[in-house]
Amino acid sequence: MEIPYLAMIKFGFRIKTRNGMVVDNLIVAAPNRAEAERKLTQIYHRCEVLACQELQQAVKESFDLESAIDLIGKQPDPDAPARKD
């Protein structure tokens, strides 16, 4: 069973609030810049975006159930006794 992966990108914003205070290093994850700005303006109403930069490239891979099971299977068992070689 394959779960569709929505590529998320982290954006770093520098804004000026409606009161004139400058806020640096606001990080918002979204599929694109427009969506990131929409999320930002929901929190900071009537803010002015002074700068925006893409902090992380989107990962374009899908995630399936088999990959999750393989990943879990690779984890060491914390309750297992330590092996003596």
Secondary structure by P-SEA (a helix, b strand, c coil): cbbbbcbbbbbbbbbbccccccccccccccccaaaaaaaaaaacccccccccccccccccccccaaaaaaaaaaccccccccccc
